[in-house]
């Protein structure tokens, strides 16, 4: 294996023509990545729905292929691709990156793992580290999500190493919504359960092909009703929950069902 002094000699023999070729390859790779980004945006506007999410998921894979091809073309122009030369270059590069860009490289590696495992895709509604939103784009180092408040959040992929990831729809067209109701225990539970079921069934947002469930739970402070149903469109989830909550409360008021206040010590129960 060459010594450290030989590492400098590997790069000193570069000709001007080689440098121009490297610059052209880098420029072409950059243009292809930009073209990939814009073409994906154009295609997804033409093909909405599930196909849209599949097309968006291909964008980071194409980007990774372009980068790998560019690296494969550049290496022979810089050095003779022998085992000793490659070991010297990548050894020195790995050592430098390990100290200077540890977190950045970790995010890149996590990005490659993300492309392989696909724990989230564009169009998925996910929660990472308490941040909930829809995945808009996935890049090699990070992903960009848009929260319900229209805030852009950039999350490094390395978060998948040590954070819980919640995926509400897992790249599918269905997303379960839950409306909660907390009542005084003095009421007809069967009647209330049927009323809440009818509230969901009559919602203009309801997806009738998916089940409606009303879960009844006894708590120390009263009775907890969880009305679970699916909207037609994932983007309607917040309007759907609001509709269920408002009309559910009106239905409960019509039979004088008394809402209860959860004591501070039972907020998460």
C-alpha positions as CSV (number, residue, x, y, z in Angstrom):
1,X,0.0,0.0,0.0
2,X,1.5,3.5,-0.9
3,X,2.8,5.7,1.9
4,X,1.2,9.1,2.7
5,X,3.7,10.8,0.4
6,X,2.6,8.6,-2.5
7,X,-1.0,9.9,-2.0
8,X,0.1,13.3,-3.1
9,X,1.8,11.8,-6.2
10,X,-1.5,10.2,-7.2
11,X,-3.1,13.5,-7.8
12,X,-0.1,15.5,-9.1
13,X,-0.1,13.8,-12.5
14,X,-3.5,15.3,-13.4
15,X,-3.6,17.0,-16.7
16,X,-5.7,20.0,-17.6
17,X,-7.8,17.8,-19.9
18,X,-8.6,15.5,-17.1
19,X,-9.7,18.3,-14.9
20,X,-11.9,19.6,-17.6
21,X,-13.5,16.2,-18.0
22,X,-14.1,16.0,-14.3
23,X,-15.8,19.4,-14.3
24,X,-18.0,18.4,-17.2
25,X,-19.0,15.2,-15.5
26,X,-19.8,17.1,-12.3
27,X,-21.8,19.7,-14.3
28,X,-23.7,17.0,-16.2
29,X,-24.5,15.1,-13.0
30,X,-25.8,18.4,-11.4
31,X,-28.0,19.1,-14.5
32,X,-29.4,15.5,-14.4
33,X,-30.3,15.8,-10.7
34,X,-32.1,19.1,-11.4
35,X,-33.8,17.6,-14.4
36,X,-34.8,14.6,-12.3
37,X,-36.3,16.9,-9.7
38,X,-38.3,19.0,-12.1
39,X,-39.5,16.0,-14.2
40,X,-40.8,14.3,-11.0
41,X,-42.7,17.4,-10.1
42,X,-44.2,17.6,-13.6
43,X,-45.2,13.9,-13.6
44,X,-46.8,14.0,-10.2
45,X,-49.0,16.9,-11.3
46,X,-50.2,14.8,-14.2
47,X,-50.7,11.6,-12.2
48,X,-52.3,12.4,-8.8
49,X,-53.1,9.8,-6.1
50,X,-51.2,6.6,-5.4
51,X,-49.2,6.8,-8.6
52,X,-48.0,10.3,-7.6
53,X,-46.5,8.9,-4.4
54,X,-44.8,6.1,-6.3
55,X,-43.2,8.5,-8.8
56,X,-42.0,10.8,-6.0
57,X,-40.4,7.8,-4.3
58,X,-38.2,7.2,-7.4
59,X,-36.7,10.6,-7.3
60,X,-34.0,9.9,-4.6
61,X,-33.2,6.5,-6.2
62,X,-32.5,8.2,-9.5
63,X,-30.4,10.8,-7.7
64,X,-28.3,8.1,-6.0
65,X,-27.8,6.4,-9.4
66,X,-26.6,9.6,-11.0
67,X,-24.1,10.3,-8.2
68,X,-22.7,6.7,-8.3
69,X,-22.3,6.8,-12.0
70,X,-20.6,10.2,-11.8
71,X,-18.2,8.9,-9.1
72,X,-17.4,5.8,-11.2
73,X,-16.6,8.0,-14.2
74,X,-14.4,10.5,-12.2
75,X,-12.2,8.1,-10.3
76,X,-10.4,6.7,-13.4
77,X,-9.7,10.3,-14.5
78,X,-8.0,11.1,-11.2
79,X,-6.0,8.0,-10.4
80,X,-5.2,4.6,-11.8
81,X,-8.0,2.4,-10.4
82,X,-5.8,-0.1,-8.7
83,X,-6.5,-1.6,-5.3
84,X,-3.6,0.2,-3.7
85,X,-4.5,3.6,-5.1
86,X,-8.2,3.2,-4.2
87,X,-7.4,2.1,-0.7
88,X,-5.1,5.1,-0.2
89,X,-7.7,7.6,-1.6
90,X,-10.7,6.2,0.3
91,X,-8.7,5.6,3.4
92,X,-7.6,9.2,3.6
93,X,-11.0,10.5,2.6
94,X,-12.7,8.3,5.2
95,X,-10.4,9.5,7.9
96,X,-11.0,13.2,7.0
97,X,-14.7,12.8,6.8
98,X,-14.8,10.8,10.0
99,X,-13.4,13.7,12.0
100,X,-14.8,16.7,10.1
101,X,-18.2,15.6,8.9
102,X,-19.2,12.7,11.2
103,X,-22.9,13.7,11.5
104,X,-23.1,14.7,7.8
105,X,-21.7,11.3,6.7
106,X,-24.0,9.5,9.2
107,X,-27.0,11.3,7.5
108,X,-25.8,10.2,4.1
109,X,-25.4,6.6,5.2
110,X,-28.9,6.8,6.8
111,X,-30.1,8.2,3.5
112,X,-28.9,5.2,1.7
113,X,-30.5,2.9,4.3
114,X,-33.7,4.9,3.8
115,X,-33.7,4.3,0.1
116,X,-33.3,0.6,0.8
117,X,-35.8,0.1,3.6
118,X,-38.2,2.9,2.6
119,X,-39.6,3.7,6.1
120,X,-41.2,6.7,4.6
121,X,-41.9,8.0,1.1
122,X,-43.1,11.3,-0.4
123,X,-46.8,11.7,0.4
124,X,-46.5,9.8,3.7
125,X,-47.8,11.5,6.9
126,X,-45.1,10.9,9.5
127,X,-44.1,12.0,13.0
128,X,-40.4,12.2,14.0
129,X,-39.2,13.6,17.3
130,X,-42.6,15.2,17.9
131,X,-42.9,16.8,14.4
132,X,-45.9,15.7,12.3
133,X,-46.3,16.5,8.6
134,X,-46.4,15.2,5.1
135,X,-43.1,14.1,3.4
136,X,-42.6,16.4,0.5
137,X,-39.1,15.5,-0.8
138,X,-36.4,13.0,0.2
139,X,-32.8,13.9,-0.5
140,X,-29.6,12.1,0.2
141,X,-28.9,13.8,3.6
142,X,-32.4,14.8,4.8
143,X,-36.1,14.8,4.1
144,X,-38.4,17.8,4.0
145,X,-41.9,17.7,5.5
146,X,-44.7,20.2,5.6
147,X,-46.6,20.5,8.9
148,X,-50.3,21.1,9.2
149,X,-49.4,24.8,10.0
150,X,-47.6,25.0,6.6
151,X,-44.2,25.1,8.1
152,X,-41.3,23.5,6.3
153,X,-39.2,21.2,8.5
154,X,-35.9,19.7,7.4
155,X,-35.0,16.5,9.2
156,X,-31.7,14.7,8.8
157,X,-32.0,11.0,8.0
158,X,-29.8,10.1,10.9
159,X,-32.8,10.6,13.2
160,X,-33.9,7.1,12.1
161,X,-31.0,5.7,14.1
162,X,-32.3,6.8,17.6
163,X,-35.9,8.2,17.2
164,X,-39.3,6.5,17.0
165,X,-40.9,7.0,13.5
166,X,-44.7,7.1,13.2
167,X,-46.1,6.6,9.7
168,X,-49.8,7.3,9.6
169,X,-50.6,5.9,6.1
170,X,-47.4,3.9,5.2
171,X,-47.5,5.0,1.5
172,X,-51.2,3.9,1.2
173,X,-54.3,5.9,0.4
174,X,-55.9,5.3,3.9
175,X,-55.2,7.3,7.1
176,X,-57.1,6.7,10.2
177,X,-58.5,9.8,12.1
178,X,-59.6,9.8,15.7
179,X,-62.0,12.2,17.4
180,X,-62.1,11.9,21.3
181,X,-65.1,12.6,23.5
182,X,-64.9,12.6,27.4
183,X,-68.2,12.1,29.2
184,X,-69.6,11.9,32.7
185,X,-70.2,8.2,33.3
186,X,-74.0,8.7,34.0
187,X,-75.4,8.1,30.6
188,X,-76.6,5.3,28.2
189,X,-73.3,4.1,26.7
190,X,-75.0,2.0,24.0
191,X,-77.0,5.0,22.8
192,X,-74.0,7.3,22.8
193,X,-71.9,4.8,20.9
194,X,-74.5,4.4,18.2
195,X,-74.9,8.2,17.9
196,X,-71.2,8.7,17.4
197,X,-71.2,5.9,14.8
198,X,-74.0,7.7,12.9
199,X,-72.0,11.0,13.1
200,X,-69.1,9.4,11.3
201,X,-71.3,7.6,8.8
202,X,-73.0,10.9,7.8
203,X,-69.8,12.9,7.4
204,X,-69.2,14.4,4.0
205,X,-65.5,13.4,4.4
206,X,-66.1,9.7,5.2
207,X,-64.6,6.9,3.2
208,X,-67.3,4.2,3.3
209,X,-65.0,1.4,2.1
210,X,-63.1,1.5,5.4
211,X,-64.5,0.5,8.9
212,X,-65.9,2.9,11.4
213,X,-65.2,2.1,15.1
214,X,-66.3,3.6,18.3
215,X,-64.1,2.5,21.2
216,X,-65.5,2.9,24.7
217,X,-63.1,3.0,27.6
218,X,-63.8,3.3,31.3
219,X,-61.5,5.8,33.1
220,X,-61.3,6.9,36.7
221,X,-62.6,10.4,35.7
222,X,-65.4,9.1,33.4
223,X,-66.0,7.5,30.0
224,X,-63.7,8.0,27.0
225,X,-65.1,7.5,23.5
226,X,-62.7,7.2,20.6
227,X,-64.4,7.7,17.2
228,X,-62.1,6.2,14.5
229,X,-62.8,6.5,10.8
230,X,-61.0,7.3,7.5
231,X,-61.4,10.3,5.2
232,X,-61.6,10.0,1.4
233,X,-58.5,12.1,0.9
234,X,-55.4,12.1,3.3
235,X,-55.3,15.9,3.1
236,X,-58.8,16.1,4.5
237,X,-57.8,14.6,7.9
238,X,-57.9,17.8,9.9
239,X,-61.2,19.0,8.4
240,X,-62.6,15.5,9.0
241,X,-61.6,15.4,12.7
242,X,-63.1,18.9,13.1
243,X,-66.3,17.8,11.4
244,X,-66.6,14.7,13.7
245,X,-65.8,16.8,16.8
246,X,-68.4,19.5,16.1
247,X,-71.2,17.3,15.0
248,X,-70.4,14.7,17.7
249,X,-70.6,17.4,20.3
250,X,-73.9,18.7,18.9
251,X,-75.3,15.1,19.0
252,X,-74.2,14.7,22.6
253,X,-75.8,18.0,23.6
254,X,-79.1,16.9,22.0
255,X,-79.4,14.0,24.6
256,X,-78.0,16.1,27.4
257,X,-74.9,14.0,27.7
258,X,-72.6,15.8,30.1
259,X,-69.0,16.3,29.1
260,X,-66.4,15.9,31.8
261,X,-63.1,17.5,32.5
262,X,-60.0,15.3,32.8
263,X,-58.1,15.9,36.0
264,X,-54.5,17.1,35.6
265,X,-53.0,13.8,36.8
266,X,-54.9,11.8,34.1
267,X,-54.1,13.9,31.1
268,X,-52.3,11.1,29.3
269,X,-54.7,8.3,30.4
